[in-house]
Amino acid sequence: MRKILIQGAWSIIRYADRGDDRLSRWARQLIERRGKHKAAIAVANKLARIIWAISYHQTDYKAA
Protein backbone atom coordinates (compact mmCIF):
# COMPACT_ATOMS: atom_id res chain seq x y z
CA MET A 1 0.00 0.00 0.00
CA ARG A 2 2.86 2.35 0.82
CA LYS A 3 4.46 1.89 -2.59
CA ILE A 4 1.15 2.63 -4.32
CA LEU A 5 0.65 5.81 -2.30
CA ILE A 6 4.19 6.98 -3.06
CA GLN A 7 3.71 6.22 -6.75
CA GLY A 8 0.49 8.24 -6.77
CA ALA A 9 2.24 11.08 -4.97
CA TRP A 10 5.01 11.17 -7.57
CA SER A 11 2.37 11.35 -10.27
CA ILE A 12 0.76 14.35 -8.56
CA ILE A 13 4.14 16.02 -8.15
CA ARG A 14 5.07 15.39 -11.77
CA TYR A 15 1.96 17.14 -13.06
CA ALA A 16 1.50 19.68 -10.25
CA ASP A 17 2.63 22.58 -12.42
CA ARG A 18 -0.19 21.85 -14.89
CA GLY A 19 -3.01 21.53 -12.34
CA ASP A 20 -4.91 24.34 -10.69
CA ASP A 21 -6.71 22.23 -8.11
CA ARG A 22 -6.11 22.61 -4.39
CA LEU A 23 -3.88 19.55 -4.06
CA SER A 24 -1.64 20.61 -6.95
CA ARG A 25 -1.23 24.13 -5.55
CA TRP A 26 -0.36 22.69 -2.14
CA ALA A 27 2.13 20.28 -3.71
CA ARG A 28 3.84 23.10 -5.67
CA GLN A 29 4.26 25.17 -2.50
CA LEU A 30 5.62 22.15 -0.66
CA ILE A 31 8.12 21.38 -3.44
CA GLU A 32 9.43 24.94 -3.26
CA ARG A 33 9.85 24.78 0.51
CA ARG A 34 11.11 21.21 1.06
CA GLY A 35 12.14 19.66 -2.24
CA LYS A 36 10.58 16.94 -4.37
CA HIS A 37 11.50 13.90 -2.26
CA LYS A 38 10.06 15.19 1.00
CA ALA A 39 7.07 16.57 -0.87
CA ALA A 40 6.37 13.10 -2.30
CA ILE A 41 6.19 11.63 1.20
CA ALA A 42 3.95 14.47 2.40
CA VAL A 43 1.61 14.11 -0.59
CA ALA A 44 1.43 10.33 -0.02
CA ASN A 45 0.50 11.01 3.60
CA LYS A 46 -2.19 13.45 2.49
CA LEU A 47 -3.53 10.89 0.01
CA ALA A 48 -3.72 8.29 2.79
CA ARG A 49 -5.68 10.72 4.97
CA ILE A 50 -8.04 11.54 2.10
CA ILE A 51 -8.62 7.82 1.45
CA TRP A 52 -9.28 7.21 5.14
CA ALA A 53 -11.78 10.09 5.37
CA ILE A 54 -13.64 8.93 2.26
CA SER A 55 -13.94 5.37 3.54
CA TYR A 56 -14.82 6.41 7.11
CA HIS A 57 -17.55 8.86 6.11
CA GLN A 58 -18.76 6.72 3.18
CA THR A 59 -18.70 9.66 0.77
CA ASP A 60 -17.40 10.42 -2.69
CA TYR A 61 -14.27 12.47 -3.28
CA LYS A 62 -15.10 16.13 -3.86
CA ALA A 63 -12.19 18.18 -5.11
CA ALA A 64 -12.60 21.68 -3.76
C-alpha positions in Angstrom: 0.0 0.0 0.0 2.9 2.3 0.8 4.5 1.9 -2.6 1.2 2.6 -4.3 0.6 5.8 -2.3 4.2 7.0 -3.1 3.7 6.2 -6.8 0.5 8.2 -6.8 2.2 11.1 -5.0 5.0 11.2 -7.6 2.4 11.4 -10.3 0.8 14.3 -8.6 4.1 16.0 -8.1 5.1 15.4 -11.8 2.0 17.1 -13.1 1.5 19.7 -10.2 2.6 22.6 -12.4 -0.2 21.8 -14.9 -3.0 21.5 -12.3 -4.9 24.3 -10.7 -6.7 22.2 -8.1 -6.1 22.6 -4.4 -3.9 19.6 -4.1 -1.6 20.6 -7.0 -1.2 24.1 -5.6 -0.4 22.7 -2.1 2.1 20.3 -3.7 3.8 23.1 -5.7 4.3 25.2 -2.5 5.6 22.1 -0.7 8.1 21.4 -3.4 9.4 24.9 -3.3 9.9 24.8 0.5 11.1 21.2 1.1 12.1 19.7 -2.2 10.6 16.9 -4.4 11.5 13.9 -2.3 10.1 15.2 1.0 7.1 16.6 -0.9 6.4 13.1 -2.3 6.2 11.6 1.2 4.0 14.5 2.4 1.6 14.1 -0.6 1.4 10.3 0.0 0.5 11.0 3.6 -2.2 13.5 2.5 -3.5 10.9 0.0 -3.7 8.3 2.8 -5.7 10.7 5.0 -8.0 11.5 2.1 -8.6 7.8 1.4 -9.3 7.2 5.1 -11.8 10.1 5.4 -13.6 8.9 2.3 -13.9 5.4 3.5 -14.8 6.4 7.1 -17.5 8.9 6.1 -18.8 6.7 3.2 -18.7 9.7 0.8 -17.4 10.4 -2.7 -14.3 12.5 -3.3 -15.1 16.1 -3.9 -12.2 18.2 -5.1 -12.6 21.7 -3.8 
